[in-house]
Amino acid sequence: MKRRFSHALAGAIAALVVVPAVAHSAEGGHPEIARQSWAFSGFTGQFDRAQLQRGFQVYKEVCAACHGLKRVAFRNLVQPGGPEFPEASVKALAAEWPNQITDGPNDEGKMFERPPLLSDTIHGPFKNDQEARAAQNGALPPDLSLIARARGIERNPAWYVHPFLMLGDIFKSYQEAGADYLVALLTEYTDAPASFQLAEGKYYNKAFAGHQISMPPPLSEGVVTYQDGTPGTVENYAHDVAAFLSWTADPHFDQRKQIGWQVMLYLIITTILLYIGKKRIWAAIKH
């Protein structure tokens, strides 16, 4: 019994220390996803504004052809902690956005189309799910507003390792599972193995559960020319758009962390003052 427990403990410690590499399970299983390096990771991490701007460019030029951001307004692109584009640029962007807003009724009681305003959300190209499915061979492109929180990493170690993995994530403040998954999803397209039966209209993706995905490979070298001169590689595109979608899922991420540290500092100072006050009040009383 002692020997079994020591083996279990050793395996759990190894799981905490070793960062998992991309190790794909059997066909139909859940692959493990490699952890990436992010500016916003850890207790003190913050979003990189330049990366968010590049990520929005990738979304606009690639992802927006199929996906919307219905929980993100154009004005959010201006706010602190996000891409922080100039307001005048975002107004011009909204006015030129290809997807019009259905508004109304007007004075004649009819609905009408108009360009988006700063207060409008970023719509995808389809008016409803039925139109989206009809255009995508039955597949429904998901809205990407919360995709970095809706997706994550599924790990399947032995039951006794799970508590240690959870503690490791807490101690390291690991919140980037969705971003890690998105990077893997966007970069793990490949040809299906000869033994794998790929359904018609599907694409083989190592990071996707079951490995069959309806979305064709969206990224290729040079598909987006970055305005800041960053090399246009698939890796850069994937990291930048994953960071941007992490921000869309939590636009107040930076402010939340700052407030958290302010609260911790307040609690520490309050604890010290209370301790000093207690010592002074009870110092003259013999115990």
ABEGO torsion letter per residue (X at the ends): XAAAAAAAAAAAAAAAABBBBBBBBBBGBBBBBBBBBBAABEAABBBBAAAAAAAAAAAAAAAAAABBBAABBAAAAABBGBAGBBAAAAAAAAAABABBBBBOBBAAGBBBBBBBBAABBBBBABABAAAAAAAAGGBBBBBAAAAAAABBBBBBBBAAAAAAAAAAAAAAGBAAAAAAAAAAAAAABBBBBAABBBBBGBBBBAABBGGBBABBBABBBGABBBAAGBBBBAAAAAAAAAAAAAAAABAAAAAAAAAAAAAAAAAAAAAAAAAAAAAAAAAABBX
